[in-house]
Every structure is written in structure tokens, then in C-alpha cells.
Amino acid sequence: PGLAHAPSPVSRPSGHFGVVRRCRERSTGTFYAAKCVKTRRLRGGRRGLERAQVEREVAILRQLHHPNIMRLHDLLASRAEMVLVLEL
């Protein structure tokens, strides 16, 4: 289902390391929040979060099941960016 997500061109609130966009799963029509985070591989890099930090956030989100916390639906990753697909 990872490739079925198409981020909307309309940006939502952005932060220092990324942006949150609304996206829709093509097969179901369900809307999600796509948290696009720029990553870096090395500690010495100046842009983006360390990949390990984002992976830790993903691990925590996968374990949590609480009505007040957005659930992780999917994760898309490339060399320079990770996209966390979260329920709205």
C-alpha cells in the first residue's frame, strides 16, 4: 500500500526538518497526514534529523495504541527523506 499514497500539493504546517501534508490512499479514498522528514546519515551533517531519531519515533508509534495519539499507518523511506503516514 506504500505507493498508493499521493501527497497533496497543498502544504500543511512545516517545521525545521520537514512538512506535513494531507494525502489520500488511492485504493480506499481514505485521507491521512504525511509527515515528510528530511534525514541525514551522519551526525556531522547539518540538515535534517538523524535517521536513527526518525526510526526511534517510528518504533514508538508502532507500539502506542492510544485514542489521543495519531496511529502510524505506513512508512515510506528514501535515502534523503522518510514519510510517516499517520491517521488523521
PDB file with one MODEL, atoms N, CA, C and O in Angstrom:
MODEL        1
ATOM      1  N   PRO A   1       0.804  -1.199   0.000  1.00  0.00           N
ATOM      2  CA  PRO A   1       0.000   0.000   0.000  1.00  0.00           C
ATOM      3  C   PRO A   1       0.846   1.262   0.000  1.00  0.00           C
ATOM      4  O   PRO A   1       0.298   2.352  -0.165  1.00  0.00           O
ATOM      5  N   GLY A   2       2.178   1.159   0.181  1.00  0.00           N
ATOM      6  CA  GLY A   2       3.020   2.338   0.303  1.00  0.00           C
ATOM      7  C   GLY A   2       2.962   3.260  -0.895  1.00  0.00           C
ATOM      8  O   GLY A   2       2.933   4.478  -0.725  1.00  0.00           O
ATOM      9  N   LEU A   3       2.944   2.721  -2.094  1.00  0.00           N
ATOM     10  CA  LEU A   3       2.952   3.569  -3.278  1.00  0.00           C
ATOM     11  C   LEU A   3       1.583   4.139  -3.599  1.00  0.00           C
ATOM     12  O   LEU A   3       1.448   4.943  -4.521  1.00  0.00           O
ATOM     13  N   ALA A   4       0.577   3.737  -2.859  1.00  0.00           N
ATOM     14  CA  ALA A   4      -0.767   4.237  -3.122  1.00  0.00           C
ATOM     15  C   ALA A   4      -0.995   5.600  -2.506  1.00  0.00           C
ATOM     16  O   ALA A   4      -2.059   6.188  -2.700  1.00  0.00           O
ATOM     17  N   HIS A   5      -0.033   6.115  -1.774  1.00  0.00           N
ATOM     18  CA  HIS A   5      -0.198   7.407  -1.130  1.00  0.00           C
ATOM     19  C   HIS A   5       0.330   8.511  -2.045  1.00  0.00           C
ATOM     20  O   HIS A   5       1.461   8.446  -2.525  1.00  0.00           O
ATOM     21  N   ALA A   6      -0.485   9.502  -2.274  1.00  0.00           N
ATOM     22  CA  ALA A   6      -0.075  10.628  -3.095  1.00  0.00           C
ATOM     23  C   ALA A   6      -0.217  11.903  -2.286  1.00  0.00           C
ATOM     24  O   ALA A   6      -1.334  12.387  -2.107  1.00  0.00           O
ATOM     25  N   PRO A   7       0.900  12.473  -1.782  1.00  0.00           N
ATOM     26  CA  PRO A   7       0.791  13.699  -1.006  1.00  0.00           C
ATOM     27  C   PRO A   7       0.150  14.827  -1.796  1.00  0.00           C
ATOM     28  O   PRO A   7       0.435  15.029  -2.977  1.00  0.00           O
ATOM     29  N   SER A   8      -0.709  15.545  -1.124  1.00  0.00           N
ATOM     30  CA  SER A   8      -1.393  16.683  -1.728  1.00  0.00           C
ATOM     31  C   SER A   8      -0.399  17.805  -1.960  1.00  0.00           C
ATOM     32  O   SER A   8       0.526  17.969  -1.164  1.00  0.00           O
ATOM     33  N   PRO A   9      -0.555  18.580  -3.017  1.00  0.00           N
ATOM     34  CA  PRO A   9       0.360  19.696  -3.240  1.00  0.00           C
ATOM     35  C   PRO A   9       0.166  20.825  -2.233  1.00  0.00           C
ATOM     36  O   PRO A   9       1.013  21.714  -2.137  1.00  0.00           O
ATOM     37  N   VAL A  10      -0.928  20.805  -1.485  1.00  0.00           N
ATOM     38  CA  VAL A  10      -1.185  21.852  -0.501  1.00  0.00           C
ATOM     39  C   VAL A  10      -0.441  21.499   0.778  1.00  0.00           C
ATOM     40  O   VAL A  10      -0.735  20.484   1.409  1.00  0.00           O
ATOM     41  N   SER A  11       0.521  22.332   1.164  1.00  0.00           N
ATOM     42  CA  SER A  11       1.311  22.063   2.355  1.00  0.00           C
ATOM     43  C   SER A  11       0.549  22.418   3.611  1.00  0.00           C
ATOM     44  O   SER A  11      -0.279  23.328   3.621  1.00  0.00           O
ATOM     45  N   ARG A  12       0.835  21.699   4.649  1.00  0.00           N
ATOM     46  CA  ARG A  12       0.305  21.955   5.974  1.00  0.00           C
ATOM     47  C   ARG A  12       1.441  22.548   6.799  1.00  0.00           C
ATOM     48  O   ARG A  12       2.490  22.883   6.248  1.00  0.00           O
ATOM     49  N   PRO A  13       1.255  22.682   8.091  1.00  0.00           N
ATOM     50  CA  PRO A  13       2.314  23.289   8.906  1.00  0.00           C
ATOM     51  C   PRO A  13       3.675  22.641   8.669  1.00  0.00           C
ATOM     52  O   PRO A  13       3.791  21.417   8.603  1.00  0.00           O
ATOM     53  N   SER A  14       4.689  23.470   8.542  1.00  0.00           N
ATOM     54  CA  SER A  14       6.022  22.949   8.312  1.00  0.00           C
ATOM     55  C   SER A  14       6.904  23.274   9.503  1.00  0.00           C
ATOM     56  O   SER A  14       6.672  24.238  10.231  1.00  0.00           O
ATOM     57  N   GLY A  15       7.913  22.452   9.680  1.00  0.00           N
ATOM     58  CA  GLY A  15       8.856  22.647  10.764  1.00  0.00           C
ATOM     59  C   GLY A  15      10.250  22.805  10.205  1.00  0.00           C
ATOM     60  O   GLY A  15      10.438  22.970   9.000  1.00  0.00           O
ATOM     61  N   HIS A  16      11.216  22.755  11.083  1.00  0.00           N
ATOM     62  CA  HIS A  16      12.601  22.956  10.685  1.00  0.00           C
ATOM     63  C   HIS A  16      13.110  21.821   9.796  1.00  0.00           C
ATOM     64  O   HIS A  16      13.941  22.055   8.918  1.00  0.00           O
ATOM     65  N   PHE A  17      12.626  20.604  10.009  1.00  0.00           N
ATOM     66  CA  PHE A  17      13.152  19.455   9.294  1.00  0.00           C
ATOM     67  C   PHE A  17      12.202  18.870   8.269  1.00  0.00           C
ATOM     68  O   PHE A  17      12.589  17.954   7.544  1.00  0.00           O
ATOM     69  N   GLY A  18      10.988  19.355   8.178  1.00  0.00           N
ATOM     70  CA  GLY A  18      10.058  18.747   7.237  1.00  0.00           C
ATOM     71  C   GLY A  18       8.733  19.473   7.175  1.00  0.00           C
ATOM     72  O   GLY A  18       8.584  20.599   7.649  1.00  0.00           O
ATOM     73  N   VAL A  19       7.770  18.783   6.570  1.00  0.00           N
ATOM     74  CA  VAL A  19       6.461  19.374   6.353  1.00  0.00           C
ATOM     75  C   VAL A  19       5.409  18.277   6.497  1.00  0.00           C
ATOM     76  O   VAL A  19       5.686  17.104   6.247  1.00  0.00           O
ATOM     77  N   VAL A  20       4.205  18.665   6.900  1.00  0.00           N
ATOM     78  CA  VAL A  20       3.091  17.728   6.999  1.00  0.00           C
ATOM     79  C   VAL A  20       2.104  18.072   5.892  1.00  0.00           C
ATOM     80  O   VAL A  20       1.708  19.226   5.732  1.00  0.00           O
ATOM     81  N   ARG A  21       1.717  17.061   5.136  1.00  0.00           N
ATOM     82  CA  ARG A  21       0.766  17.250   4.035  1.00  0.00           C
ATOM     83  C   ARG A  21      -0.375  16.260   4.159  1.00  0.00           C
ATOM     84  O   ARG A  21      -0.218  15.174   4.716  1.00  0.00           O
ATOM     85  N   ARG A  22      -1.510  16.645   3.642  1.00  0.00           N
ATOM     86  CA  ARG A  22      -2.636  15.723   3.604  1.00  0.00           C
ATOM     87  C   ARG A  22      -2.479  14.837   2.380  1.00  0.00           C
ATOM     88  O   ARG A  22      -2.155  15.324   1.296  1.00  0.00           O
ATOM     89  N   CYS A  23      -2.706  13.540   2.546  1.00  0.00           N
ATOM     90  CA  CYS A  23      -2.613  12.627   1.412  1.00  0.00           C
ATOM     91  C   CYS A  23      -3.817  11.697   1.428  1.00  0.00           C
ATOM     92  O   CYS A  23      -4.513  11.570   2.435  1.00  0.00           O
ATOM     93  N   ARG A  24      -4.048  11.050   0.291  1.00  0.00           N
ATOM     94  CA  ARG A  24      -5.196  10.149   0.157  1.00  0.00           C
ATOM     95  C   ARG A  24      -4.717   8.821  -0.391  1.00  0.00           C
ATOM     96  O   ARG A  24      -3.946   8.769  -1.349  1.00  0.00           O
ATOM     97  N   GLU A  25      -5.183   7.749   0.227  1.00  0.00           N
ATOM     98  CA  GLU A  25      -4.871   6.422  -0.278  1.00  0.00           C
ATOM     99  C   GLU A  25      -5.772   6.166  -1.485  1.00  0.00           C
ATOM    100  O   GLU A  25      -6.997   6.201  -1.368  1.00  0.00           O
ATOM    101  N   ARG A  26      -5.178   5.915  -2.617  1.00  0.00           N
ATOM    102  CA  ARG A  26      -5.942   5.793  -3.867  1.00  0.00           C
ATOM    103  C   ARG A  26      -6.941   4.646  -3.847  1.00  0.00           C
ATOM    104  O   ARG A  26      -8.049   4.784  -4.365  1.00  0.00           O
ATOM    105  N   SER A  27      -6.565   3.517  -3.256  1.00  0.00           N
ATOM    106  CA  SER A  27      -7.442   2.346  -3.301  1.00  0.00           C
ATOM    107  C   SER A  27      -8.688   2.491  -2.441  1.00  0.00           C
ATOM    108  O   SER A  27      -9.733   1.931  -2.771  1.00  0.00           O
ATOM    109  N   THR A  28      -8.593   3.241  -1.334  1.00  0.00           N
ATOM    110  CA  THR A  28      -9.734   3.359  -0.421  1.00  0.00           C
ATOM    111  C   THR A  28     -10.334   4.756  -0.362  1.00  0.00           C
ATOM    112  O   THR A  28     -11.478   4.921   0.061  1.00  0.00           O
ATOM    113  N   GLY A  29      -9.577   5.761  -0.780  1.00  0.00           N
ATOM    114  CA  GLY A  29     -10.047   7.138  -0.691  1.00  0.00           C
ATOM    115  C   GLY A  29      -9.885   7.739   0.695  1.00  0.00           C
ATOM    116  O   GLY A  29     -10.336   8.859   0.934  1.00  0.00           O
ATOM    117  N   THR A  30      -9.251   7.019   1.613  1.00  0.00           N
ATOM    118  CA  THR A  30      -9.059   7.492   2.980  1.00  0.00           C
ATOM    119  C   THR A  30      -7.959   8.541   3.024  1.00  0.00           C
ATOM    120  O   THR A  30      -6.921   8.386   2.380  1.00  0.00           O
ATOM    121  N   PHE A  31      -8.185   9.615   3.787  1.00  0.00           N
ATOM    122  CA  PHE A  31      -7.198  10.678   3.939  1.00  0.00           C
ATOM    123  C   PHE A  31      -6.310  10.419   5.146  1.00  0.00           C
ATOM    124  O   PHE A  31      -6.758   9.902   6.169  1.00  0.00           O
ATOM    125  N   TYR A  32      -5.037  10.791   5.004  1.00  0.00           N
ATOM    126  CA  TYR A  32      -4.036  10.643   6.046  1.00  0.00           C
ATOM    127  C   TYR A  32      -3.184  11.904   6.097  1.00  0.00           C
ATOM    128  O   TYR A  32      -3.272  12.762   5.219  1.00  0.00           O
ATOM    129  N   ALA A  33      -2.359  12.007   7.134  1.00  0.00           N
ATOM    130  CA  ALA A  33      -1.355  13.069   7.235  1.00  0.00           C
ATOM    131  C   ALA A  33      -0.015  12.448   6.881  1.00  0.00           C
ATOM    132  O   ALA A  33       0.373  11.439   7.469  1.00  0.00           O
ATOM    133  N   ALA A  34       0.696  13.037   5.930  1.00  0.00           N
ATOM    134  CA  ALA A  34       2.019  12.553   5.533  1.00  0.00           C
ATOM    135  C   ALA A  34       3.060  13.489   6.133  1.00  0.00           C
ATOM    136  O   ALA A  34       3.194  14.637   5.708  1.00  0.00           O
ATOM    137  N   LYS A  35       3.788  12.995   7.115  1.00  0.00           N
ATOM    138  CA  LYS A  35       4.831  13.776   7.769  1.00  0.00           C
ATOM    139  C   LYS A  35       6.137  13.491   7.037  1.00  0.00           C
ATOM    140  O   LYS A  35       6.742  12.435   7.224  1.00  0.00           O
ATOM    141  N   CYS A  36       6.568  14.427   6.209  1.00  0.00           N
ATOM    142  CA  CYS A  36       7.772  14.273   5.389  1.00  0.00           C
ATOM    143  C   CYS A  36       8.959  14.864   6.154  1.00  0.00           C
ATOM    144  O   CYS A  36       9.004  16.070   6.400  1.00  0.00           O
ATOM    145  N   VAL A  37       9.915  14.017   6.528  1.00  0.00           N
ATOM    146  CA  VAL A  37      11.040  14.437   7.352  1.00  0.00           C
ATOM    147  C   VAL A  37      12.337  14.239   6.581  1.00  0.00           C
ATOM    148  O   VAL A  37      12.626  13.136   6.117  1.00  0.00           O
ATOM    149  N   LYS A  38      13.112  15.302   6.445  1.00  0.00           N
ATOM    150  CA  LYS A  38      14.421  15.191   5.806  1.00  0.00           C
ATOM    151  C   LYS A  38      15.363  14.513   6.785  1.00  0.00           C
ATOM    152  O   LYS A  38      15.392  14.846   7.970  1.00  0.00           O
ATOM    153  N   THR A  39      16.134  13.555   6.277  1.00  0.00           N
ATOM    154  CA  THR A  39      17.044  12.809   7.139  1.00  0.00           C
ATOM    155  C   THR A  39      18.476  12.962   6.665  1.00  0.00           C
ATOM    156  O   THR A  39      18.752  13.304   5.516  1.00  0.00           O
ATOM    157  N   ARG A  40      19.365  12.697   7.591  1.00  0.00           N
ATOM    158  CA  ARG A  40      20.796  12.684   7.275  1.00  0.00           C
ATOM    159  C   ARG A  40      21.365  11.407   7.856  1.00  0.00           C
ATOM    160  O   ARG A  40      20.832  10.856   8.819  1.00  0.00           O
ATOM    161  N   ARG A  41      22.425  10.951   7.277  1.00  0.00           N
ATOM    162  CA  ARG A  41      23.009   9.683   7.718  1.00  0.00           C
ATOM    163  C   ARG A  41      24.007   9.887   8.852  1.00  0.00           C
ATOM    164  O   ARG A  41      24.099   9.057   9.757  1.00  0.00           O
ATOM    165  N   LEU A  42      24.741  10.969   8.808  1.00  0.00           N
ATOM    166  CA  LEU A  42      25.820  11.157   9.765  1.00  0.00           C
ATOM    167  C   LEU A  42      25.497  12.262  10.760  1.00  0.00           C
ATOM    168  O   LEU A  42      24.743  13.187  10.460  1.00  0.00           O
ATOM    169  N   ARG A  43      26.076  12.151  11.939  1.00  0.00           N
ATOM    170  CA  ARG A  43      25.873  13.156  12.967  1.00  0.00           C
ATOM    171  C   ARG A  43      26.407  14.515  12.557  1.00  0.00           C
ATOM    172  O   ARG A  43      25.851  15.546  12.936  1.00  0.00           O
ATOM    173  N   GLY A  44      27.462  14.523  11.801  1.00  0.00           N
ATOM    174  CA  GLY A  44      28.091  15.784  11.413  1.00  0.00           C
ATOM    175  C   GLY A  44      27.301  16.576  10.389  1.00  0.00           C
ATOM    176  O   GLY A  44      27.580  17.757  10.179  1.00  0.00           O
ATOM    177  N   GLY A  45      26.319  15.952   9.746  1.00  0.00           N
ATOM    178  CA  GLY A  45      25.522  16.658   8.749  1.00  0.00           C
ATOM    179  C   GLY A  45      24.711  17.770   9.388  1.00  0.00           C
ATOM    180  O   GLY A  45      24.299  17.655  10.542  1.00  0.00           O
ATOM    181  N   ARG A  46      24.483  18.828   8.661  1.00  0.00           N
ATOM    182  CA  ARG A  46      23.795  19.984   9.233  1.00  0.00           C
ATOM    183  C   ARG A  46      22.314  20.010   8.919  1.00  0.00           C
ATOM    184  O   ARG A  46      21.559  20.678   9.624  1.00  0.00           O
ATOM    185  N   ARG A  47      21.874  19.318   7.903  1.00  0.00           N
ATOM    186  CA  ARG A  47      20.463  19.386   7.509  1.00  0.00           C
ATOM    187  C   ARG A  47      19.736  18.102   7.865  1.00  0.00           C
ATOM    188  O   ARG A  47      20.261  17.002   7.690  1.00  0.00           O
ATOM    189  N   GLY A  48      18.532  18.258   8.362  1.00  0.00           N
ATOM    190  CA  GLY A  48      17.687  17.118   8.647  1.00  0.00           C
ATOM    191  C   GLY A  48      17.983  16.442   9.971  1.00  0.00           C
ATOM    192  O   GLY A  48      18.969  16.744  10.643  1.00  0.00           O
ATOM    193  N   LEU A  49      17.113  15.532  10.321  1.00  0.00           N
ATOM    194  CA  LEU A  49      17.270  14.748  11.536  1.00  0.00           C
ATOM    195  C   LEU A  49      18.113  13.512  11.247  1.00  0.00           C
ATOM    196  O   LEU A  49      18.171  13.029  10.116  1.00  0.00           O
ATOM    197  N   GLU A  50      18.756  13.020  12.281  1.00  0.00           N
ATOM    198  CA  GLU A  50      19.475  11.763  12.110  1.00  0.00           C
ATOM    199  C   GLU A  50      18.451  10.671  11.828  1.00  0.00           C
ATOM    200  O   GLU A  50      17.379  10.643  12.433  1.00  0.00           O
ATOM    201  N   ARG A  51      18.778   9.797  10.931  1.00  0.00           N
ATOM    202  CA  ARG A  51      17.867   8.720  10.547  1.00  0.00           C
ATOM    203  C   ARG A  51      17.458   7.878  11.766  1.00  0.00           C
ATOM    204  O   ARG A  51      16.317   7.425  11.859  1.00  0.00           O
ATOM    205  N   ALA A  52      18.383   7.679  12.681  1.00  0.00           N
ATOM    206  CA  ALA A  52      18.094   6.890  13.884  1.00  0.00           C
ATOM    207  C   ALA A  52      17.010   7.549  14.735  1.00  0.00           C
ATOM    208  O   ALA A  52      16.207   6.852  15.355  1.00  0.00           O
ATOM    209  N   GLN A  53      16.977   8.874  14.774  1.00  0.00           N
ATOM    210  CA  GLN A  53      15.939   9.578  15.540  1.00  0.00           C
ATOM    211  C   GLN A  53      14.558   9.305  14.958  1.00  0.00           C
ATOM    212  O   GLN A  53      13.604   9.060  15.697  1.00  0.00           O
ATOM    213  N   VAL A  54      14.453   9.348  13.649  1.00  0.00           N
ATOM    214  CA  VAL A  54      13.168   9.105  12.993  1.00  0.00           C
ATOM    215  C   VAL A  54      12.764   7.644  13.168  1.00  0.00           C
ATOM    216  O   VAL A  54      11.595   7.348  13.410  1.00  0.00           O
ATOM    217  N   GLU A  55      13.721   6.739  13.048  1.00  0.00           N
ATOM    218  CA  GLU A  55      13.424   5.315  13.236  1.00  0.00           C
ATOM    219  C   GLU A  55      12.948   5.044  14.666  1.00  0.00           C
ATOM    220  O   GLU A  55      12.092   4.187  14.883  1.00  0.00           O
ATOM    221  N   ARG A  56      13.498   5.767  15.633  1.00  0.00           N
ATOM    222  CA  ARG A  56      13.051   5.614  17.024  1.00  0.00           C
ATOM    223  C   ARG A  56      11.613   6.097  17.185  1.00  0.00           C
ATOM    224  O   ARG A  56      10.812   5.454  17.864  1.00  0.00           O
ATOM    225  N   GLU A  57      11.285   7.230  16.561  1.00  0.00           N
ATOM    226  CA  GLU A  57       9.910   7.731  16.592  1.00  0.00           C
ATOM    227  C   GLU A  57       8.946   6.713  15.978  1.00  0.00           C
ATOM    228  O   GLU A  57       7.860   6.482  16.508  1.00  0.00           O
ATOM    229  N   VAL A  58       9.345   6.118  14.877  1.00  0.00           N
ATOM    230  CA  VAL A  58       8.518   5.110  14.206  1.00  0.00           C
ATOM    231  C   VAL A  58       8.303   3.906  15.118  1.00  0.00           C
ATOM    232  O   VAL A  58       7.185   3.403  15.230  1.00  0.00           O
ATOM    233  N   ALA A  59       9.363   3.443  15.766  1.00  0.00           N
ATOM    234  CA  ALA A  59       9.251   2.299  16.671  1.00  0.00           C
ATOM    235  C   ALA A  59       8.289   2.595  17.814  1.00  0.00           C
ATOM    236  O   ALA A  59       7.505   1.730  18.204  1.00  0.00           O
ATOM    237  N   ILE A  60       8.341   3.798  18.350  1.00  0.00           N
ATOM    238  CA  ILE A  60       7.438   4.185  19.439  1.00  0.00           C
ATOM    239  C   ILE A  60       6.007   4.256  18.940  1.00  0.00           C
ATOM    240  O   ILE A  60       5.094   3.766  19.605  1.00  0.00           O
ATOM    241  N   LEU A  61       5.799   4.863  17.777  1.00  0.00           N
ATOM    242  CA  LEU A  61       4.441   4.986  17.230  1.00  0.00           C
ATOM    243  C   LEU A  61       3.830   3.623  16.934  1.00  0.00           C
ATOM    244  O   LEU A  61       2.623   3.439  17.087  1.00  0.00           O
ATOM    245  N   ARG A  62       4.644   2.675  16.516  1.00  0.00           N
ATOM    246  CA  ARG A  62       4.136   1.328  16.236  1.00  0.00           C
ATOM    247  C   ARG A  62       3.663   0.621  17.504  1.00  0.00           C
ATOM    248  O   ARG A  62       2.775  -0.230  17.446  1.00  0.00           O
ATOM    249  N   GLN A  63       4.247   0.965  18.638  1.00  0.00           N
ATOM    250  CA  GLN A  63       3.888   0.329  19.902  1.00  0.00           C
ATOM    251  C   GLN A  63       2.692   0.984  20.578  1.00  0.00           C
ATOM    252  O   GLN A  63       1.969   0.330  21.330  1.00  0.00           O
ATOM    253  N   LEU A  64       2.481   2.269  20.317  1.00  0.00           N
ATOM    254  CA  LEU A  64       1.426   3.003  21.011  1.00  0.00           C
ATOM    255  C   LEU A  64       0.059   2.782  20.376  1.00  0.00           C
ATOM    256  O   LEU A  64      -0.088   2.780  19.154  1.00  0.00           O
ATOM    257  N   HIS A  65      -0.922   2.598  21.228  1.00  0.00           N
ATOM    258  CA  HIS A  65      -2.312   2.489  20.789  1.00  0.00           C
ATOM    259  C   HIS A  65      -3.145   3.288  21.785  1.00  0.00           C
ATOM    260  O   HIS A  65      -3.644   2.749  22.773  1.00  0.00           O
ATOM    261  N   HIS A  66      -3.287   4.582  21.507  1.00  0.00           N
ATOM    262  CA  HIS A  66      -3.997   5.482  22.414  1.00  0.00           C
ATOM    263  C   HIS A  66      -4.908   6.374  21.576  1.00  0.00           C
ATOM    264  O   HIS A  66      -4.511   6.811  20.496  1.00  0.00           O
ATOM    265  N   PRO A  67      -6.128   6.655  22.054  1.00  0.00           N
ATOM    266  CA  PRO A  67      -7.066   7.456  21.257  1.00  0.00           C
ATOM    267  C   PRO A  67      -6.598   8.897  20.995  1.00  0.00           C
ATOM    268  O   PRO A  67      -7.074   9.528  20.052  1.00  0.00           O
ATOM    269  N   ASN A  68      -5.688   9.419  21.801  1.00  0.00           N
ATOM    270  CA  ASN A  68      -5.226  10.801  21.627  1.00  0.00           C
ATOM    271  C   ASN A  68      -3.916  10.909  20.847  1.00  0.00           C
ATOM    272  O   ASN A  68      -3.389  12.008  20.675  1.00  0.00           O
ATOM    273  N   ILE A  69      -3.389   9.785  20.377  1.00  0.00           N
ATOM    274  CA  ILE A  69      -2.141   9.785  19.617  1.00  0.00           C
ATOM    275  C   ILE A  69      -2.419   9.233  18.224  1.00  0.00           C
ATOM    276  O   ILE A  69      -3.035   8.178  18.067  1.00  0.00           O
ATOM    277  N   MET A  70      -1.950   9.972  17.211  1.00  0.00           N
ATOM    278  CA  MET A  70      -2.159   9.545  15.830  1.00  0.00           C
ATOM    279  C   MET A  70      -1.444   8.222  15.594  1.00  0.00           C
ATOM    280  O   MET A  70      -0.288   8.052  15.981  1.00  0.00           O
ATOM    281  N   ARG A  71      -2.141   7.289  14.955  1.00  0.00           N
ATOM    282  CA  ARG A  71      -1.558   5.975  14.674  1.00  0.00           C
ATOM    283  C   ARG A  71      -0.785   6.006  13.369  1.00  0.00           C
ATOM    284  O   ARG A  71      -1.184   6.658  12.404  1.00  0.00           O
ATOM    285  N   LEU A  72       0.320   5.294  13.362  1.00  0.00           N
ATOM    286  CA  LEU A  72       1.143   5.180  12.163  1.00  0.00           C
ATOM    287  C   LEU A  72       0.483   4.187  11.219  1.00  0.00           C
ATOM    288  O   LEU A  72       0.248   3.036  11.586  1.00  0.00           O
ATOM    289  N   HIS A  73       0.186   4.631  10.002  1.00  0.00           N
ATOM    290  CA  HIS A  73      -0.452   3.762   9.007  1.00  0.00           C
ATOM    291  C   HIS A  73       0.588   3.110   8.098  1.00  0.00           C
ATOM    292  O   HIS A  73       0.470   1.935   7.750  1.00  0.00           O
ATOM    293  N   ASP A  74       1.609   3.883   7.716  1.00  0.00           N
ATOM    294  CA  ASP A  74       2.601   3.383   6.771  1.00  0.00           C
ATOM    295  C   ASP A  74       3.873   4.207   6.904  1.00  0.00           C
ATOM    296  O   ASP A  74       3.866   5.292   7.486  1.00  0.00           O
ATOM    297  N   LEU A  75       4.951   3.687   6.365  1.00  0.00           N
ATOM    298  CA  LEU A  75       6.233   4.376   6.359  1.00  0.00           C
ATOM    299  C   LEU A  75       6.856   4.227   4.986  1.00  0.00           C
ATOM    300  O   LEU A  75       6.980   3.117   4.469  1.00  0.00           O
ATOM    301  N   LEU A  76       7.246   5.342   4.401  1.00  0.00           N
ATOM    302  CA  LEU A  76       7.932   5.352   3.112  1.00  0.00           C
ATOM    303  C   LEU A  76       9.306   5.977   3.354  1.00  0.00           C
ATOM    304  O   LEU A  76       9.410   7.002   4.028  1.00  0.00           O
ATOM    305  N   ALA A  77      10.346   5.376   2.817  1.00  0.00           N
ATOM    306  CA  ALA A  77      11.693   5.888   3.088  1.00  0.00           C
ATOM    307  C   ALA A  77      12.530   5.913   1.823  1.00  0.00           C
ATOM    308  O   ALA A  77      12.468   5.010   0.989  1.00  0.00           O
ATOM    309  N   SER A  78      13.306   6.964   1.709  1.00  0.00           N
ATOM    310  CA  SER A  78      14.317   7.065   0.661  1.00  0.00           C
ATOM    311  C   SER A  78      15.624   7.445   1.359  1.00  0.00           C
ATOM    312  O   SER A  78      15.676   7.530   2.586  1.00  0.00           O
ATOM    313  N   ARG A  79      16.636   7.665   0.602  1.00  0.00           N
ATOM    314  CA  ARG A  79      17.940   7.991   1.189  1.00  0.00           C
ATOM    315  C   ARG A  79      17.915   9.326   1.938  1.00  0.00           C
ATOM    316  O   ARG A  79      18.548   9.460   2.985  1.00  0.00           O
ATOM    317  N   ALA A  80      17.197  10.297   1.416  1.00  0.00           N
ATOM    318  CA  ALA A  80      17.225  11.642   1.990  1.00  0.00           C
ATOM    319  C   ALA A  80      15.969  12.027   2.761  1.00  0.00           C
ATOM    320  O   ALA A  80      15.929  13.092   3.377  1.00  0.00           O
ATOM    321  N   GLU A  81      14.938  11.175   2.739  1.00  0.00           N
ATOM    322  CA  GLU A  81      13.679  11.571   3.359  1.00  0.00           C
ATOM    323  C   GLU A  81      12.917  10.339   3.845  1.00  0.00           C
ATOM    324  O   GLU A  81      12.989   9.264   3.250  1.00  0.00           O
ATOM    325  N   MET A  82      12.185  10.531   4.948  1.00  0.00           N
ATOM    326  CA  MET A  82      11.263   9.492   5.429  1.00  0.00           C
ATOM    327  C   MET A  82       9.891  10.129   5.528  1.00  0.00           C
ATOM    328  O   MET A  82       9.758  11.268   5.978  1.00  0.00           O
ATOM    329  N   VAL A  83       8.863   9.391   5.106  1.00  0.00           N
ATOM    330  CA  VAL A  83       7.496   9.883   5.149  1.00  0.00           C
ATOM    331  C   VAL A  83       6.705   8.976   6.079  1.00  0.00           C
ATOM    332  O   VAL A  83       6.532   7.788   5.809  1.00  0.00           O
ATOM    333  N   LEU A  84       6.225   9.553   7.177  1.00  0.00           N
ATOM    334  CA  LEU A  84       5.390   8.824   8.118  1.00  0.00           C
ATOM    335  C   LEU A  84       3.947   9.115   7.751  1.00  0.00           C
ATOM    336  O   LEU A  84       3.526  10.271   7.800  1.00  0.00           O
ATOM    337  N   VAL A  85       3.187   8.109   7.389  1.00  0.00           N
ATOM    338  CA  VAL A  85       1.783   8.265   7.028  1.00  0.00           C
ATOM    339  C   VAL A  85       0.967   7.983   8.277  1.00  0.00           C
ATOM    340  O   VAL A  85       0.933   6.857   8.773  1.00  0.00           O
ATOM    341  N   LEU A  86       0.304   9.027   8.782  1.00  0.00           N
ATOM    342  CA  LEU A  86      -0.418   8.956  10.053  1.00  0.00           C
ATOM    343  C   LEU A  86      -1.908   9.139   9.848  1.00  0.00           C
ATOM    344  O   LEU A  86      -2.337   9.865   8.951  1.00  0.00           O
ATOM    345  N   GLU A  87      -2.705   8.471  10.691  1.00  0.00           N
ATOM    346  CA  GLU A  87      -4.150   8.660  10.637  1.00  0.00           C
ATOM    347  C   GLU A  87      -4.486  10.074  11.052  1.00  0.00           C
ATOM    348  O   GLU A  87      -3.828  10.649  11.919  1.00  0.00           O
ATOM    349  N   LEU A  88      -5.507  10.635  10.435  1.00  0.00           N
ATOM    350  CA  LEU A  88      -5.964  11.972  10.819  1.00  0.00           C
ATOM    351  C   LEU A  88      -6.877  11.896  12.018  1.00  0.00           C
ATOM    352  O   LEU A  88      -7.363  12.925  12.489  1.00  0.00           O
TER     353      LEU A  88
ENDMDL
END
